[in-house]
Amino acid sequence: MKKLILLTLLMIGSLACTLTDTALKSGQMGGQARLTQTLRRDLQPLASQCRVTAEDLNFRAGPGMSSEVLFVVKSADVLTVIHASNAWLNVRFHNRVGWVHSNYCERK
């Protein structure tokens, strides 16, 4: 009996995924589904680099002026961009991950 219930639940889950995927492709899903799809797309890695243009640029723990400064990167340092969020870039530098403002980092 337990196996039958589990199999039924798996089949229902599979059907729900198929229906959701079909509805997304046809544009029939509501705003929440479109928002979720947009967020997934926006968080895709950019796989790019940027060069620091400021003399000194704060490498922060989060996106925002109030976030802790972890250290300072120098002019011409090259950072790997993980993804962007508004005016902030989530970057990697010497195996450290943090945030810098995009106004001071020229994308390559």
N, C-alpha and C positions, 0 to 999 in steps of 0.2 A: 504494500500500500504506500509506504514511504517513497519507494522508487517511482511509483506512478505519479505521486504529487510533485516530486522533484522534476520529473520529466515534463509534466504539464506546466510548471512554473518556468522552466527553461524555454519551452515552446512559446509561451505568452511573452516572455522577455524578448525573444528573437523577433516575434511578430511586431511588438511595439517599436523596436529599433528600426525595423524595415519600414513601418508606417511613418515614423518620425523622419527618417532619411528621405522618403518619397515626398513628404509634405514640405520639408526644407527645400528640396530641389524645385518644387513647383511653386514656392513662395506662399504656401497656405498656412504657415505657422504664424503665431502671434508675435508681438514685440519681444517678449522674453526670450523666445527661441532665436530670433534674429540677433538679439543682443549677445546671447551666449556664443553664437556662431562668430560674430564680429570679434568678441574678446579672444576667442581661440585663434583667429586669424592674426589679430594684433600682437599676440604674444609669441608669434613665430620668430625664431632667431633671424637676425638681419645678416649675420655672417659678414660684417664689414668692419672697417677700422676707421679711426679718426685720429687726427694729429692735433695735439694741444696747441692753441694759438695764444693763450694768455701766458704771461711770465710765470705765474704761479696759479694753479687751479686746485681748489679743494676737492678731494676725493672723499665723498660722503657715504654714510651708512644707508641713507635712503634718499628718495627724490624730494628735495625741499631745503630751503635755507636753514630751517631749524634742525635738520638732521645732523648728527655727530660727524665731525670731520675726522676721518681715519688717518689721512696723511695728505701731503700736497704733491701733485705731479707738476713737472716743469714744462716749459715751452719746448715744442718739437717731440715730446714723448708721444708714442703711438699706443693707442688703447684699442682693444677689441670690443666692438659694440655687440652686446647680447640682445638688447631690444630697447625701444624708445617708449617713453611715457610722457606725453605732452612735450614740455621743453627740456626734459631730462633724459639722459642716456644711461642705461644700465650697462656698465663696462667691466672688462677684466684687464688688470695690469699686474704683471709679475705674480700670477696665481692668486691675486686678491680680487674680489668682486665688490663693486660699489657704484656710486652714481656721480655724474658730473653734469653741469649745465651745458646744453647743446650750443649756446652762443659762443662758447670758448673752446670748441672742439670741431675742427673742420673735417667733414666726412670725406673719406678717400674713395 
